Amino acid sequence: MTENGEDSLLHQSCEAPAKGDSLVSDSRALETSLVDAKSCKEHNDALKLTDRNAEGEISLYQPRPPALPRLSKSKKSVSVEEAVRTRRLRNSQESLSDQVGTGSSTDSLKEDQTAPAPGGFVLSGAATIRNDQDSNVRQLSAVTTGSPVFRDRGRSLSEYERRPTSQQSDPTDHRARSSKVRLSPVQPTGTLPALGKSFASATLRAANRIDGDCLDYAMMAREKLGERLHRNLSDSRLLENMGSDSASVNSMRSTYSVLSPIRPQDVRNRSFLEGSVLGSGALLGAEELDRHFPDRRVGIYIATWNMQGEKGLPANLDDLLLPTDSAFAQDFYIIGVQEGCPDRREWETRLQETLGPYYVMLYAASHGVLYLTVFVRRDLIWFCSEVEHATVTTRIISQIKTKGAVGIAFTFFGTSFLFITSHFTSGDTKVYERVLDYNKIVEALALPKGLPDTNPYRSTPSDVTTRFDQVFWFGDFNFRLSKDRVDVETIINRTVGGDMGPLLEHDQLSKEMKDGSIFKGFQEAPIHFLPTYKFDVGCDIYDTTSKQRTPSYTDRILFRSRQAEDIKVVKYTSCSCIKTSDHRPVISVFQVKLRPGRDNIPLGAGQFDRSLYLEGIRRRITRELKRREAMKNHSSSAICTIS
């Protein structure tokens, strides 16, 4: 029989059931389906051979119709239900093994269950099998006769593969192409374990910010994994509270970088000579303030210490300025000294060496042996005004400068600051003289000089502390405990959990402040440390000399603000590690509210003590090299040989 004759028979056998008016019996339907299946198989083989000869090779994107089910000739008496199951199973297997991905077992089952027959009604039993086989034969005849429908289907598939990715996901043309099976996402069977580190963090303060030119941002894995720490030591505390992934650090570096891109138009329009609080062009305005201090709070570290005039300085000042229990370094460091060492420049150099390259000395002033030094983060000096200072002596003879006060004032953004360190009259019973010292200082300290008052309506000429937004007064006030030494020591021995209330009941300063005779408007944080005076040098024993002075809280740090809640106390304690004097240093950390300012103040323009900065860095490097050399010599001397 010729090829055309075979095609015509196939068409007749396939179209006959579609035009029938009634269903045939089960046995006849099965017999006819077996004959049709055999014919379709033979035609399938001939089609494959013809395609190879015509095109030379089979295109990977040319869709092929699914092969017809193969039924065994020996099982002609098989039941209709078994034939249905056999056909569905083999169609599922062939769909899964299809290289082109033109179908799936899930889709074939759905078509069997829901697709109506070509005649408009649903077939059952053998009629269903015969109808499926007839549809398969039509697909074969469409390919054989060059049906444009099938050619278009193959062409659309190849065009889909050449489309951009954005167009391939268009759901409107899903019928014109064949897509792969998408599996549903796997849902966890139980509760997920909690993360070891929380990636939620508080607002990043300027005190916590990282300098990109001084820090390698590579994150380290846990030390228990044996990997080496590869970042700047002074910033290691900041990264310990973050998850160990480099993406978080890179994101933080790009998001919170101080050096943001500048557009040429901004450079043309911006003027630092004029601007308002809300002006975007103001150097001290809200935009710059929010960029450097998102929470508008600056960290201030204050230390006061009566050095007792000793020439020898402590070997290490890290415990004074960089205590280990502090999470972050602060933005400003203000150090006040009473009875300072004879070499003031050496003292300032040691401070610079301890704080390192991140900080510069903004200003330093002195009154005899009273020293007051201000250090600031080097990237914040551009937002400081010119610095002013004034001194007051409380001695009868003005040439004797052992008692009195020195004050430093400046404006940072739109907030004015005043820092005063003082040394009042000594003596257990000279409370009145100390009150007089205070009154003289607040009246005679001539500040500010050229700086504008940020709120002149709340200022008074007779009190310097009312002319600034934030005021910090610290030093050796010499107020004592009005109690015998034996009683004081008994109370100290009974103290539990840092409760110093029983001692402070006898504190002269607390009583005078409560009566309103001194430090009007000032506050002091709760005291939870032992009295800082008077110790034997080099130990933790109170005075054992013949005078047997009573332990007292002579060294204090007080503060006041024009607005309530502007100053928050983070820490207030003593530094018991430094024992070169009969006084223990007292330190305090504050978070102070900032406000945007106007560019109508005399700016400091980045001025700082450059020679001191270079000398401090040189000493810091020299100290580190000596330490490494000492460790190297120690490791080499520890090696011994056995003969």
C-alpha positions, 0 to 999 in steps of 0.5 A, a space after each residue: 500500500 502506498 504512503 498516501 493510502 496509509 494516510 487516508 486510512 489513518 484519517 478515516 479510522 481517526 475521524 470515524 469515532 468522532 462522527 458516531 452517534 452512539 457508543 460501541 461495545 467494550 469488546 469492539 472498542 478494545 479490538 479497534 484500539 489495538 489495531 489503531 495503536 499498531 498502525 500509529 506505531 508503524 507510522 511513528 517509525 516511518 515519520 522519524 526516518 523521514 525527518 532524519 532524511 529531510 533535515 539531517 538532524 532533529 532540532 532540540 526545540 522541535 516538539 514531538 507528539 507523545 507516543 501512543 500506548 503500546 498494548 500487548 497482542 496476547 492480552 486481548 481479553 483485558 478489561 476496560 478498567 485495566 486498559 485505562 490504568 495502563 494507558 495513564 501510567 505509560 503516558 505519565 512515564 513518557 511525559 516525565 522522560 520527555 527531553 524537550 519538557 513538553 508535558 507532565 504527568 500532572 497535566 496529562 491526568 488533568 486532561 483525562 479527567 476534565 477534557 470533554 470529547 470532541 463531540 461535546 459529551 464525555 465518554 466513558 469506558 472503552 469509548 474514552 480510550 478510543 477517543 484518546 487514541 483518535 486524538 493522537 492519530 490526528 496529531 500524527 496526521 497533522 505532522 505528516 500532512 504538514 499542518 500549519 497548526 503544528 508548524 506554528 506551535 513548533 515555531 512559537 516554541 523556538 521564538 519563546 526561547 529567543 525572547 528576553 527573560 522579562 517576556 518569557 514570564 508573561 502568563 498571557 502566552 502560556 498556551 503558545 509555549 510549553 513550560 517546565 513543571 514548577 514545584 510548590 515551595 517546601 514548607 518547614 515542618 517545625 519552628 525555625 531555630 532562633 538566630 544567634 545574633 540579632 541584626 536589629 540595631 539601634 540608631 548608629 551614633 557618630 560615636 560609633 561610626 567607622 572611618 573608612 580610611 582607617 579600618 579594614 571592613 572585612 568581617 571575621 568569623 568566630 574566634 572558635 573557628 580559628 580565623 584571624 581578626 582582621 580589623 582595626 582594634 579600636 573599632 572591634 567592639 562595634 562589629 562584635 554586636 553585628 552578624 558575621 557577614 560581609 554584606 552587612 558591613 558593606 551595607 553599613 559602610 555605604 549607607 552611613 558613610 560620612 563622605 557622601 557624593 557631592 553634586 556640582 550644582 550643590 557646590 555652586 549653590 552652597 554657601 557657609 557664610 549664610 544659612 538658617 536652621 532649616 536651610 539645606 545649605 547651612 554647614 551647621 544646619 539640620 541636614 548636616 546634623 542628621 547626617 552625622 548624628 541621626 539621633 541628634 545626640 553627641 557622646 561626651 566623656 569627662 574626667 577630673 583628677 587631682 594629680 597631687 603635683 606628681 612629676 611621674 605620670 602613670 605608665 598607661 592612661 587607657 584605664 582613665 580614658 578608655 575603660 574596658 567596660 565602655 562599649 564605644 569611644 565618645 565624640 568629645 573627651 574633656 579632661 580637667 586636672 587640679 595640682 597638675 604635673 609640672 610639665 603640662 605639654 608632656 601631659 597633653 602629649 600623653 593624652 594624645 598618645 592614648 587617644 590615638 589618631 582618631 582624635 585631635 586636641 581642639 583646645 587646651 587652657 590652664 590657670 596655674 596648675 589647673 589644666 583643662 583639655 578638650 579632644 574631639 573626633 577629627 571628623 567633627 572639628 569642622 562643626 565647631 566654632 572658635 574656642 574661647 577660654 577664661 580663668 578666675 583665681 579665688 586666692 586673695 593674692 592673684 599671683 598664687 594660682 593654685 585655687 580657682 577655675 578655668 573655663 572653655 566655651 564653644 558652639 557645636 552645630 547649634 548647641 553652646 557648651 561650657 566646661 569648667 574645672 575648678 579647685 575650691 578651698 580645702 579644709 574640713 570645716 571651710 564650707 562657707 569659703 567654698 561657697 564664696 569660691 563658687 559665687 566668685 567664679 560664676 560672676 567673674 568668668 567672662 564667657 562668652 566673648 565673641 560667640 553669640 548667645 543661642 538663647 539670650 532671653 534665658 541668660 543673666 549677667 551675674 551667672 555665667 552658667 545661664 549663658 550656655 545651653 549645656 554646662 559641665 562643672 567638675 573638679 576638686 570641690 573639697 567638700 567633705 563628709 561631716 562625720 568622724 573617720 571611725 564612723 565613716 569607715 564603719 558605714 563603708 564596711 557595711 555598704 552592700 551593692 554600691 548603696 552610698 546613701 548612708 554616706 551621702 547623708 553626711 556629704 557637705 555638697 549634697 546638703 548645700 545644693 539641697 539648700 540652694 546656696 551653691 550650684 543652682 540648677 545643677 544636677 549630679 548623677 547617683 553615686 555608687 562608688 567609694 570616696 575618692 579622697 584621701 588614699 596613701 599613694 600606690 595602694 587602696 588604703 585611706 590616709 594612714 598619716 598622723 592627720 588621719 583625714 576622713 574619706 570624702 567625696 571631694 572630686 565631683 562632676 555636675 551638669 545643667 541644661 537649659 532644656 530638661 532631659 537634654 543630658 542623659 547620664 550613661 556612667 558616673 564612677 571612679 577610676 581605682 586603677 590609677 594610684 599615683 595620687 592621693 585622689 582617685 580620678 572620677 569619670 562620667 559619660 553623657 549623651 547630650 542633645 544637639 540642635 541645628 544651628 546657623 552659619 552666623 558664628 565664627 567657625 574654627 575651620 578645622 583648627 587643632 594642635 598639629 604638632 601635638 597630634 604628630 608627636 602623639 602618633 609618633 610615640 604611639 608607633 614607637 611604643 607598639 614597635 617596642 612592645 613587639 620587639 619585647 615579645 619577640 625577644 621573650 619568645 626567643 629566650 624561652 627556647 631551650 635546648 637539651 644536650 
